[in-house]
């Protein structure tokens, strides 16, 4: 091996080591920073967060809209072919399920929903459990990844509710509608949980305010983690000589 080949080899090897270090640090940080999935969420008997007794998450009705109405960097990077693979990799390690991850990413992108909000909603609704089921006091049933209600979506079969692609399709389109009617994320999230009429008439229950608080808290954690672990690799791409992008966008983490 010539001196030039030697130098090229060691430069490439160094770049690979740096990129591998990124994946290791990111994976460890994801597991430490984000809250663990509930141990009881292992089958179709899950309760939605809206019914939980969670005084720690009480939110005032005057919750600042500016705090969560923000541009989502993840959606920008997902739409860029050069960074899409890194976004997929990040959220795959958040959910632990490729089908769930790709369903949420694709439908969030189609509906212009910030990725952090889309994943925070899915986590709060079902802990990313596609078999989640909740029986409501009005005899209706919420099912699947986004806990679609059988009364609100009468055209769906029981199998449809448990299909992550179908759940994400209707969940994201309904959230888009709620955000449009509500005018901001806080009101839109509340409408997704309690219904547009109840929120518009000023009859938003405290449980819904708690629900909004949980989503906002999880969304904030996702955004901070994404900013720390993914954004630097694309905000300052030159420092990695392009090698990191090639690996992050490799076939191993593409669908």
Secondary structure, DSSP 4 states (H G I P E B T S, - for coil): --HHHHHHHHHHHHHHHHHHHHHHHHHHHHHHHSPPPPTT-SSTTPPPGGGS--GGG---TT--GGGT----HHHHHHTSTTTHHHHHHHHHHHHS-HHHHHHHHHHHHHTT--HHHHHHHHHHHHTT-TT-EEE-TTS-EEETTTTEETTT-TT--HHHHT-HHHHHHHHHHHHHHHHHHHSSHHHHHHHHHH-HHHHHTT---HHHHHHHHHHHHHHHHHHHHHIIIIIHHHHSGGGGTTHHHHHHTSGGG--
